[in-house]
Structures are given as structure tokens and as C-alpha cells.
Amino acid sequence: MENKGTDIEDRTLEFAARTGKLVDALPESRLGWHIANQLIRYGTSPAPNYSEACAAESKKDFIHKLGIVLKELRETSTWLKLILTSELLPIVSVEKILDECEQLGNIIGNSLITAKQNLRKQQ
């Protein structure tokens, strides 16, 4: 049976790779370059940050690092929505990765809630 954490780590790695490909498809305009620079930064960071959370030194450290993953996913979602709002790419090019971003955000958000509840129970 595969570890849930490994599944999320794999999904965040795949998400980072897909984000990179999407960035390469953006038009070479001022807005396209600006979004590309932001999206490559934020869309690829959940994977290594999640890996760091899995290696956290304490439960508080885990919660903190998982919070960073969630923030990066939220920002990525906003940049993806801006691509759609600005009509820089067709919706079919963005909708699946945006859905995955939101799914990962929901998973990480729920994990954060659980981790915080478990920490409170121990105190």
C-alpha cells in the first residue's frame, strides 16, 4: 500500500513539471513574461516545500512548512486565474492544472487543520 504522503509528493512534483510546461506556452509579452516569472516561482515551490514538511523536526515545524505549501498553492491558483482572465491561453490549456492546484490546496488545507487539531490535543 502506497503512503499518502508519497502520493502527495508525487502529485506536487507532477504539478511543478506541468506548471513549467504551461509557463513555456505563455506568450512573449510584458504580461506573459511577468506571469511566467511569478508562476514558475510559485508553481514549482509546493513540491520541495512539501518534501521539507515531511522531514520536519517537530509538529510545529511540520505545520509551519505545510502552511508555506498552502500559501504557494493559493498564489499559483491566482496566477493561473489571471492567465484565464487575461485570455493569454485557452481555457483547455489551464483548466486541468488549475483543478489540480485547487485539489492539492484542499488536501494540504485539510492536512493542516488535522495537524493543528492533533497538536492541540497533545498540549
KAFENLIN-V854751 format. One record per backbone hydrogen bond with DSSP energy under -1.0 kcal/mol. CO is the residue of the C=O (numbers start at 1). NH is the residue of the N-H. Records with the same first field share a line. If there is no record, write none. Layout:
# KAFENLIN-V854751
CO = NH / NH
This chain:
# KAFENLIN-V854751
3 = 7
4 = 8
5 = 9
6 = 10
7 = 11
8 = 12
9 = 13
10 = 14
11 = 15
12 = 16
13 = 17
14 = 18
15 = 19
16 = 20
17 = 21
18 = 22
19 = 23
20 = 24
23 = 26
27 = 29
29 = 33
30 = 34
31 = 35
32 = 36
33 = 37
34 = 38
35 = 39
36 = 40
37 = 41
38 = 42
39 = 43
45 = 49
46 = 50
47 = 51
48 = 52
49 = 53
50 = 54
53 = 56
58 = 62
59 = 63
60 = 64
61 = 65
62 = 66
63 = 67
64 = 68
65 = 69
66 = 70
67 = 71
68 = 72
69 = 73
70 = 74
71 = 75
72 = 76
73 = 77
74 = 78
75 = 79
76 = 80
77 = 81
78 = 82
79 = 83
80 = 84
81 = 85
82 = 86
83 = 88
90 = 93
91 = 94 / 95
94 = 98
95 = 99
96 = 100
97 = 101
98 = 102
99 = 103
100 = 104
101 = 105
102 = 106
103 = 107
104 = 108
105 = 109
106 = 110
107 = 111
108 = 112
109 = 113
110 = 114
111 = 115
112 = 116
113 = 117
114 = 118
115 = 119
116 = 120
117 = 121
118 = 122
